[in-house]
Amino acid sequence: MSIAIFLIDKLMNNINIYLQALQMSKGAVDEIMLGEMLGLEEDATRRIIASLLNEYKITYSSDNNTCNYKPIKKQKKYEHR
C-alpha cells in the first residue's frame, strides 16, 4: 500500500469517526473541542469540517448550541404507489 493511499484511508476514517461523534454529541460540544477529544489537531478538524460541508453531510447551524455545525438528516426516499 502506498503512503498516499494510507493517508487517504486514514483521513476518510477520521471523517467518519468525526461525523459519528458529531451526531452523538447533539450540539453539546464545540466542533473544535470535539476534534480534540478524538485526538485531532485544530487544523485537521477544520479540514474534516470543510470536507463534510462539501459532501453535504453537515450544515452550519446557529441554533444557539455549543457546536456551530449539525449533521444533515438523510431524506427518506419517496415511494411511488
N, C-alpha and C positions, 0 to 999 in steps of 0.2 A: 504494500500500500504506500503510495507516495505521500509526502508530507502535506501537500495541498489537499488531497482527499481526506486525510486525517483531520486537518484543521477545519474543513467544511463540515465534516461529520460532527466534530465537537461543537461547532457553532450551532448547527441545527439542533443538537441535543440540548444545548443551553437555551435556545429559543423555546423549545417545547417545555422544558422544565420551568422557565420563567413564566410562560403563559399559564401553566397549571397552577403555579404559586399565586399568580395574579387573580385567577378565578377563585382560589380557595380563600384568599385574604379579603375578598369582597370590599376592596377600597379602604381597608382599615390601616394599611401600611403604605407609607410613601414609596413611590416607584424606585427611587434610588436606594433607599433602605432595604427594600425587598431584594434588590440585586445583591447588596452587601450580605444579606442573610444567606444568600445562595453561594457566596464566595466570589462574586463578580466585582470587578472594579467599576467605578462610575462610568468610565468611557465605554466599557463593554456593555454595560446596562443600557446606555443611551443608543448604542448600535443595535441592540436587540429590540428596543422600543421602536426605533426607526424602521427596522425590518418588519415588525408586527403591524405597524401603521401602513406600510406599503402593501402588505398582504391582506389588508382589511380584516385583521383578526382582533385589533383593538381600536379604540377611538378615544380622542381627548374628551374628558368629562369635567364639567365644572359643577358637579353635584354637591359641592362642599364636603366631600370625603377627603381623607388624608391623601389618597392617591389621585393623580390627575388623569389617569387612564383607566378604561374599563374594557373588558372583553366584549366583542360583538357577538350577540347571540345568533346562532345559525337559524335561518328562517326555515320553517317546515316547507317541504315541497308540496306544491298544490297537487291534489289528487283529482284528476278528471273522472267524473262518474257518468 
